[in-house]
Amino acid sequence: MRILAVGTCGSDDPTRAAMPLITAQGALDSGHEAQVALLGEATHLLRPGLADGVVAVAFGNVGERLRALIDQGVPIYV
């Protein structure tokens, strides 16, 4: 099964910004394919260094989560 996790929130709402990344990682961990689509404010998370300054409540650093997905070959669409 292929999962497309869509995010629309950026650094103004760190916890919501992390949700598509957490969803994609959960899909991978369950043996599924994952893709992430970032729309609207979420696209700003790809600016150099911005995601590293975004920390989601209970989910940690958004930049680290984003890099982990990229390192695992997950496509990120903008």
C-alpha positions as CSV (number, residue, x, y, z in Angstrom):
1,M,0.0,0.0,0.0
2,R,1.2,3.5,-0.8
3,I,0.4,6.4,1.6
4,L,0.5,10.0,0.6
5,A,0.7,12.3,3.7
6,V,-0.3,15.9,3.0
7,G,0.8,18.8,5.2
8,T,-0.3,22.4,5.0
9,C,1.1,23.9,8.2
10,G,4.5,25.4,8.6
11,S,6.6,26.8,11.5
12,D,3.6,28.7,12.9
13,D,2.1,25.4,14.1
14,P,5.0,23.0,14.8
15,T,2.9,20.0,15.9
16,R,0.7,20.1,12.8
17,A,3.8,20.6,10.7
18,A,5.2,17.4,12.0
19,M,2.0,15.3,11.4
20,P,2.6,14.3,7.7
21,L,6.2,13.4,8.5
22,I,5.1,11.2,11.4
23,T,2.4,9.6,9.3
24,A,4.9,8.8,6.5
25,Q,7.4,7.3,9.0
26,G,4.6,5.2,10.5
27,A,3.7,3.9,7.0
28,L,7.4,3.0,6.4
29,D,7.7,1.3,9.8
30,S,4.6,-0.8,8.9
31,G,6.1,-1.9,5.6
32,H,4.2,0.4,3.3
33,E,5.4,3.0,0.7
34,A,5.2,6.6,1.8
35,Q,5.2,9.9,0.0
36,V,4.8,13.4,1.5
37,A,3.2,16.4,-0.2
38,L,3.8,19.9,1.3
39,L,1.3,22.6,0.4
40,G,0.9,26.3,1.3
41,E,2.8,27.3,4.5
42,A,4.3,23.8,4.8
43,T,6.5,24.4,1.7
44,H,8.6,26.9,3.8
45,L,9.9,24.0,5.9
46,L,12.2,23.1,3.0
47,R,14.0,26.4,3.2
48,P,17.6,25.8,4.4
49,G,17.7,25.6,8.2
50,L,14.0,26.6,8.8
51,A,12.8,23.1,9.8
52,D,15.7,22.7,12.2
53,G,14.2,25.5,14.3
54,V,10.7,23.9,14.4
55,V,10.1,21.6,17.4
56,A,6.8,19.8,17.7
57,V,5.3,19.0,21.1
58,A,5.9,15.3,21.9
59,F,7.3,14.7,18.3
60,G,10.6,16.5,18.4
61,N,12.6,18.4,15.8
62,V,10.8,18.6,12.4
63,G,14.1,19.1,10.5
64,E,15.4,15.8,11.9
65,R,12.2,14.0,10.9
66,L,12.3,15.5,7.4
67,R,15.9,14.5,6.9
68,A,15.2,10.9,8.1
69,L,12.5,10.6,5.5
70,I,14.7,12.0,2.7
71,D,17.5,9.6,3.7
72,Q,15.0,6.7,3.4
73,G,14.2,7.8,-0.1
74,V,10.7,9.1,0.6
75,P,9.6,11.5,-2.2
76,I,8.7,15.0,-0.9
77,Y,6.4,16.9,-3.3
78,V,5.9,20.7,-3.2
